[in-house]
Every structure is written in C-alpha cells, then in structure tokens.
Amino acid sequence: MHTPASPRGRCLQDDFIRGLQLMADKNMPFDACVRVDELGDLAQVCEQVPEATVIVDHMGNISNLQNLESSSDALHRLGELPNVYVKVSGYPTDDPRFVSALLDLAQAAFSNKRLLYASNWPVVGLYADFDSHLSILLNRFAGDDDFFFNNARNAYHIVERKIS
C-alpha cells in the first residue's frame, strides 16, 4: 500500500477490510507497509477489525520530525489496539534528535511488548548504514529479548518445534 501504484485509501476499501477479517479468522498476521500520511487510515481499519494481528512495517515510514508530529495521533490509536505491532526499521539515522523522538513515540504508543526489531537489510543502505541503525537499537534495547526475539514470535504466531 506504500507504492505510487496503490490507490490512496486502499485499506479502507470493503474488499480490503473483508480480506483483513479473513486473515484474522485464520489467525494469520498482516504486514502493513503504508504511506506515512495514511497511518490514520490504517488505524481506522484496525479499529474495525481489532482481532486482526497487524504489523506496521518500517515505523509507518516516518522519516522526519514533521512526519513524526503529524502521525503521532495515528500511532497512538494503533498502539491502543492489543494486536498491532510495529517493526522498528526504515528510518534515517543521520538526525539523532529525530531518531530519539521517533523511538520515544514508538515506546510510548506501543510499549516494548509490541515493538519488533527489523534490520531492513540490505535496503537500510538507502537511508542509513546498518552499523549506525543497529548501534542505536542496541543502545536503547540491549538485553531486551522481547524486542529482539519474543515479540516477533508472538506477532507471527511462531511456535517453537522440538526436533527429535
């Protein structure tokens, strides 16, 4: 839903909502990659299908302080829904003030129990370098197995299998 070919408001269309409901009925998570100015639309559809597990990719594509300010309400609405998660990736790292504010917002809206580490490698090279991206997250979330592992397992309904 984030490409120019995707019509604006796609996630608000009836067939999309039916598809999301079907995924929820089958206990299948949905990764939502949306344009930053459509986070409110995503919040609206998630409120209509609150049982759906939705993972917001790339921090909602928030890439600067202006986007951050304009999307704060939508992120908080999404964060109020217990089945919505956020992948922490996809943002530029050259402005430490922005990165800190973005991570503060994500933690306030979702808590660490619904934030998922994502490297976005190799695409991260288009807007940051992998080392700076990872270093920022290690500094903030060091030792947090939920962030780096367990939350993804929960969001994607991954069951550990014992091989005998």
Backbone bond lengths (Angstrom), bond angles and torsions (degrees), N, CA, C in turn:
res aa  C-N    CA-C-N  psi(-1)  N-CA   C-N-CA  omega(-1)  CA-C   N-CA-C  phi
1 M - - - 1.448 - - 1.522 111.64 -
2 H 1.295 117.72 2.73 1.459 120.14 -175.98 1.533 113.32 -103.08
3 T 1.309 117.12 -2.24 1.470 119.32 -178.27 1.524 110.33 -89.02
4 P 1.315 117.40 156.20 1.463 120.16 178.81 1.543 113.05 -58.58
5 A 1.316 116.95 -27.83 1.469 120.13 -179.30 1.529 112.70 -71.51
6 S 1.317 116.99 -21.09 1.468 120.23 -179.50 1.527 109.51 -80.53
7 P 1.331 117.04 127.77 1.475 118.63 -179.54 1.519 111.85 -66.19
8 R 1.309 116.42 144.94 1.463 121.10 176.52 1.519 109.11 -61.37
9 G 1.305 115.13 141.17 1.454 119.94 179.27 1.516 114.05 78.48
10 R 1.317 117.96 13.55 1.468 121.95 -176.84 1.519 112.02 -53.80
11 C 1.320 117.67 -42.05 1.464 119.10 -175.56 1.528 112.70 -71.77
12 L 1.322 118.12 -8.84 1.461 120.45 177.42 1.528 112.32 -92.64
13 Q 1.316 116.83 -5.10 1.469 120.25 -179.28 1.527 110.18 -73.84
14 D 1.332 115.21 146.54 1.468 121.30 -175.61 1.526 113.21 -55.48
15 D 1.336 117.43 -42.33 1.460 118.64 -177.80 1.529 111.60 -67.61
16 F 1.316 117.11 -32.64 1.466 120.06 176.10 1.527 110.05 -66.36
17 I 1.315 116.44 -45.51 1.466 121.21 -179.60 1.529 110.13 -62.35
18 R 1.326 117.20 -41.45 1.470 120.16 176.53 1.532 110.72 -62.02
19 G 1.313 117.15 -41.39 1.460 121.21 178.53 1.520 111.70 -63.81
20 L 1.333 116.81 -40.47 1.460 120.48 178.25 1.525 109.80 -66.09
21 Q 1.314 117.02 -39.60 1.471 120.21 177.38 1.525 110.80 -63.52
22 L 1.323 116.40 -41.10 1.466 120.41 178.11 1.537 110.58 -62.27
23 M 1.318 116.61 -42.39 1.468 119.84 177.29 1.529 110.60 -62.19
24 A 1.321 116.71 -41.52 1.467 120.17 177.86 1.524 110.44 -62.44
25 D 1.335 116.78 -42.96 1.465 120.92 179.56 1.528 111.74 -60.67
26 K 1.323 116.96 -31.76 1.464 122.14 -179.33 1.534 112.25 -95.22
27 N 1.349 115.93 7.56 1.458 122.18 179.38 1.536 112.12 58.24
28 M 1.319 115.40 38.79 1.464 121.33 179.27 1.531 109.05 -106.58
29 P 1.320 118.27 127.23 1.469 120.45 178.30 1.525 111.29 -74.73
30 F 1.330 115.23 154.70 1.460 122.02 179.06 1.519 109.35 -121.84
31 D 1.330 117.30 125.24 1.458 122.03 173.84 1.519 108.53 -88.09
32 A 1.324 116.23 122.90 1.462 122.19 -177.70 1.520 109.86 -108.63
33 C 1.302 115.80 112.04 1.459 121.36 174.68 1.528 106.26 -109.21
34 V 1.335 115.42 104.46 1.456 120.62 -173.15 1.523 110.71 -121.19
35 R 1.314 114.47 162.15 1.461 120.25 171.72 1.529 107.58 -71.13
36 V 1.311 115.83 145.07 1.455 121.12 -174.43 1.530 111.67 -56.85
37 D 1.313 117.86 -36.38 1.468 119.46 -178.36 1.526 112.73 -79.03
38 E 1.336 117.57 3.10 1.461 121.01 176.09 1.532 112.50 -113.14
39 L 1.332 116.92 13.71 1.461 119.78 176.19 1.530 111.38 -62.09
40 G 1.316 116.66 -33.75 1.469 120.56 176.38 1.519 111.38 -64.04
41 D 1.332 116.93 -38.78 1.476 120.82 175.93 1.520 109.96 -62.88
42 L 1.323 116.54 -43.10 1.457 120.28 179.31 1.530 110.18 -63.06
43 A 1.326 117.30 -41.69 1.467 120.33 177.44 1.529 110.02 -59.84
44 Q 1.324 116.38 -41.80 1.471 120.36 -179.75 1.522 111.38 -61.37
45 V 1.323 118.10 -45.26 1.465 120.11 -178.86 1.525 110.51 -70.51
46 C 1.323 117.99 -36.51 1.464 120.03 178.02 1.530 110.74 -66.68
47 E 1.313 117.19 -32.84 1.466 120.44 175.48 1.527 110.89 -68.12
48 Q 1.333 117.08 -30.86 1.472 121.12 177.98 1.527 112.07 -74.95
49 V 1.335 116.81 -28.82 1.464 121.72 -179.38 1.538 107.44 -127.62
50 P 1.341 116.99 67.66 1.474 119.37 -172.63 1.523 114.32 -67.31
51 E 1.321 117.61 -16.87 1.468 119.60 178.93 1.522 112.18 -80.92
52 A 1.323 117.73 -10.42 1.468 121.28 178.85 1.521 110.00 -72.50
53 T 1.328 115.95 136.70 1.456 120.88 171.66 1.526 106.87 -87.84
54 V 1.321 115.91 118.66 1.461 121.82 -177.41 1.518 108.10 -124.59
55 I 1.324 115.63 132.94 1.456 121.74 176.89 1.526 107.24 -112.87
56 V 1.323 116.65 115.47 1.461 121.91 178.81 1.525 107.12 -80.59
57 D 1.324 115.58 116.49 1.464 120.58 -178.43 1.527 111.63 -79.17
58 H 1.308 115.14 149.78 1.474 124.08 170.39 1.521 113.73 54.63
59 M 1.340 116.48 39.45 1.473 120.46 177.85 1.529 111.32 54.06
60 G 1.323 116.48 30.42 1.460 119.99 -179.96 1.513 113.35 72.52
61 N 1.321 116.57 16.66 1.471 123.07 -178.56 1.531 113.23 61.16
62 I 1.313 116.01 28.93 1.467 120.87 175.20 1.522 107.39 -74.71
63 S 1.324 116.43 123.11 1.464 118.80 -171.72 1.523 114.80 -125.69
64 N 1.343 118.02 -0.82 1.456 119.99 179.60 1.532 109.30 -159.91
65 L 1.320 116.65 171.82 1.467 121.05 -176.96 1.521 112.40 -62.76
66 Q 1.327 117.55 -34.44 1.469 120.08 178.76 1.536 110.31 -64.89
67 N 1.342 117.54 -46.35 1.471 121.03 176.05 1.520 110.73 -60.33
68 L 1.307 115.33 -39.79 1.461 120.67 -177.86 1.524 110.31 -60.46
69 E 1.299 115.50 -47.98 1.467 120.29 -179.07 1.520 111.21 -64.23
70 S 1.326 117.56 -43.64 1.466 120.60 -176.39 1.529 112.64 -73.62
71 S 1.322 118.89 -18.79 1.470 120.62 -178.21 1.513 114.08 -105.53
72 S 1.302 118.29 0.58 1.457 121.62 -176.53 1.533 111.51 -56.97
73 D 1.315 118.02 -47.91 1.470 120.57 -178.58 1.523 111.40 -61.20
74 A 1.326 117.28 -43.50 1.472 120.78 -179.63 1.529 110.41 -63.63
75 L 1.333 117.74 -41.08 1.465 119.70 178.63 1.525 111.37 -64.88
76 H 1.313 116.61 -38.44 1.461 118.94 177.64 1.530 110.70 -67.03
77 R 1.323 118.24 -38.50 1.467 120.24 175.90 1.524 110.56 -61.91
78 L 1.326 116.33 -44.52 1.470 120.09 177.90 1.525 110.58 -62.81
79 G 1.311 116.40 -40.07 1.455 121.00 -178.85 1.520 113.70 -66.98
80 E 1.311 117.56 -21.49 1.469 121.00 177.32 1.527 111.77 -72.95
81 L 1.313 117.40 -16.41 1.463 121.76 -178.44 1.527 108.75 -91.62
82 P 1.319 118.13 123.39 1.468 121.19 -171.86 1.523 115.16 -68.14
83 N 1.323 118.63 -13.57 1.465 121.24 -177.76 1.524 113.01 -106.54
84 V 1.316 117.67 13.86 1.465 121.20 178.77 1.525 108.48 -107.24
85 Y 1.326 114.80 130.30 1.462 123.92 179.88 1.524 108.96 -119.68
86 V 1.325 116.57 166.66 1.462 121.83 176.63 1.523 109.56 -132.05
87 K 1.335 115.72 130.56 1.463 120.81 171.68 1.527 107.89 -83.57
88 V 1.317 116.04 125.80 1.455 121.66 -178.62 1.528 107.68 -89.96
89 S 1.319 114.33 93.50 1.466 122.58 178.81 1.522 107.42 -169.73
90 G 1.317 115.83 176.09 1.455 120.82 170.63 1.508 116.54 84.19
91 Y 1.305 119.31 12.34 1.455 120.89 -177.88 1.527 110.07 -118.46
92 P 1.326 116.89 148.78 1.464 119.52 177.63 1.525 110.40 -70.98
93 T 1.306 116.23 150.00 1.467 121.00 -175.92 1.523 113.51 -111.99
94 D 1.332 118.02 7.25 1.464 120.10 -174.49 1.529 113.80 -77.00
95 D 1.325 118.67 -13.78 1.459 122.23 179.13 1.529 108.64 -116.60
96 P 1.324 118.05 96.76 1.469 121.22 -176.46 1.529 113.46 -58.04
97 R 1.333 117.00 -33.58 1.472 120.37 178.50 1.524 110.57 -63.41
98 F 1.331 116.39 -44.99 1.463 120.98 178.04 1.523 110.85 -62.38
99 V 1.335 117.03 -48.10 1.466 120.81 -177.38 1.526 110.33 -60.21
100 S 1.309 117.08 -43.88 1.461 121.00 179.62 1.528 110.52 -62.52
101 A 1.319 117.10 -44.71 1.469 121.19 179.44 1.528 110.92 -64.88
102 L 1.322 117.36 -39.22 1.461 121.59 178.88 1.527 110.97 -63.84
103 L 1.321 116.73 -47.02 1.460 120.38 179.48 1.528 111.14 -67.34
104 D 1.328 117.53 -36.29 1.471 120.82 175.71 1.534 110.04 -60.73
105 L 1.325 116.53 -45.57 1.464 121.02 179.46 1.525 110.89 -62.06
106 A 1.326 116.74 -45.64 1.464 120.28 -179.33 1.525 110.83 -60.74
107 Q 1.327 116.84 -43.79 1.459 120.17 -179.87 1.530 111.67 -68.19
108 A 1.307 117.12 -35.23 1.467 119.99 178.90 1.530 111.10 -71.21
109 A 1.311 116.77 -38.69 1.465 120.42 -176.43 1.524 112.38 -78.61
110 F 1.333 117.70 -37.04 1.466 120.84 -170.70 1.519 114.91 -115.62
111 S 1.260 119.11 -17.75 1.456 124.68 -170.54 1.525 108.84 65.63
112 N 1.304 116.14 162.51 1.468 120.32 -177.77 1.520 112.67 -67.39
113 K 1.311 118.52 -12.46 1.469 121.80 -178.53 1.533 112.56 -77.30
114 R 1.330 117.31 -11.52 1.471 118.78 179.74 1.528 112.11 -130.67
115 L 1.324 115.37 25.71 1.461 121.62 172.29 1.520 107.57 -107.23
116 L 1.325 116.97 134.87 1.461 122.30 -178.26 1.514 109.91 -119.82
117 Y 1.305 115.75 131.31 1.460 119.67 173.28 1.528 109.12 -67.84
118 A 1.321 115.67 137.04 1.461 121.90 172.50 1.520 107.30 -147.02
119 S 1.316 116.83 130.26 1.460 120.34 -176.52 1.526 111.95 -80.95
120 N 1.319 116.36 -29.90 1.465 123.52 -173.55 1.532 111.44 57.65
121 W 1.315 115.40 27.31 1.449 120.41 178.06 1.517 109.65 -76.86
122 P 1.284 122.39 137.74 1.468 129.10 5.90 1.525 113.81 -93.47
123 V 1.340 117.16 -0.18 1.470 120.97 -176.20 1.523 111.61 -62.96
124 V 1.334 117.41 -26.18 1.458 121.19 179.00 1.531 111.06 -51.02
125 G 1.315 118.00 -29.20 1.462 122.37 -179.73 1.522 113.93 -63.31
126 L 1.323 118.39 -15.18 1.466 121.29 178.64 1.528 112.44 -77.52
127 Y 1.336 118.10 -23.26 1.461 120.39 -175.25 1.530 113.59 -132.88
128 A 1.320 117.29 -8.45 1.463 122.05 179.48 1.520 107.07 -164.22
129 D 1.312 116.17 176.58 1.456 116.99 171.77 1.522 107.71 -106.61
130 F 1.315 115.93 149.38 1.453 121.28 -174.90 1.521 111.94 -56.51
131 D 1.330 117.89 -42.20 1.463 121.04 -177.41 1.531 112.10 -60.53
132 S 1.337 117.09 -44.16 1.473 118.53 -179.79 1.523 110.53 -68.17
133 H 1.323 117.12 -39.68 1.458 121.30 178.98 1.533 110.21 -60.37
134 L 1.315 116.55 -50.56 1.457 120.90 -178.60 1.526 111.23 -66.04
135 S 1.322 118.08 -41.04 1.470 121.26 -179.50 1.526 111.29 -59.78
136 I 1.312 116.69 -43.13 1.471 120.54 178.79 1.524 109.88 -59.42
137 L 1.322 116.59 -44.82 1.465 120.43 -177.24 1.526 111.83 -72.49
138 L 1.313 117.40 -35.90 1.465 119.87 175.89 1.529 110.71 -64.86
139 N 1.325 116.76 -39.81 1.461 120.14 178.56 1.525 111.50 -62.74
140 R 1.314 116.71 -37.46 1.461 120.31 -176.61 1.525 112.67 -86.38
141 F 1.326 117.58 -37.46 1.469 120.85 -170.95 1.531 113.78 -117.37
142 A 1.316 118.02 17.45 1.473 121.08 -177.71 1.523 110.89 -51.73
143 G 1.320 115.93 131.32 1.450 121.52 177.77 1.519 115.17 78.73
144 D 1.322 117.74 1.21 1.467 121.35 -178.31 1.534 109.28 -90.58
145 D 1.318 116.31 91.63 1.468 120.87 -179.03 1.519 112.22 -64.14
146 D 1.329 117.58 -26.46 1.468 118.84 176.55 1.525 109.56 -63.15
147 F 1.320 116.38 -49.81 1.466 120.64 -178.79 1.530 111.78 -62.11
148 F 1.305 116.99 -47.27 1.457 120.64 -173.85 1.529 114.35 -84.45
149 F 1.341 118.34 -12.05 1.457 117.95 -173.79 1.527 113.92 -149.58
150 N 1.321 117.12 -60.78 1.466 121.12 -169.95 1.521 114.54 -63.67
151 N 1.333 117.47 -39.08 1.464 119.18 -178.45 1.527 111.62 -63.27
152 A 1.321 117.50 -38.43 1.471 120.34 177.06 1.525 110.00 -65.10
153 R 1.311 115.63 -41.16 1.464 119.26 178.37 1.535 110.14 -61.05
154 N 1.322 117.16 -41.16 1.465 120.73 177.99 1.520 111.68 -67.61
155 A 1.316 117.15 -47.98 1.465 120.97 -176.68 1.525 112.10 -62.44
156 Y 1.322 116.67 -38.83 1.464 120.92 -176.97 1.527 112.59 -96.07
157 H 1.325 116.02 8.20 1.474 121.32 176.97 1.526 111.84 53.91
158 I 1.322 115.39 45.64 1.463 121.07 -179.44 1.526 108.79 -86.50
159 V 1.298 115.62 124.24 1.459 121.73 179.60 1.527 107.27 -106.69
160 E 1.321 115.60 127.73 1.450 119.76 178.91 1.524 109.28 -69.92
161 R 1.300 115.11 129.99 1.472 120.35 179.09 1.513 109.55 -108.27
162 K 1.288 114.89 137.67 1.462 120.63 176.47 1.530 107.61 -91.49
163 I 1.305 114.92 126.85 1.463 120.25 177.18 1.532 108.12 -96.97
164 S 1.296 115.19 125.34 1.469 117.58 -178.83 1.509 111.69 -115.16
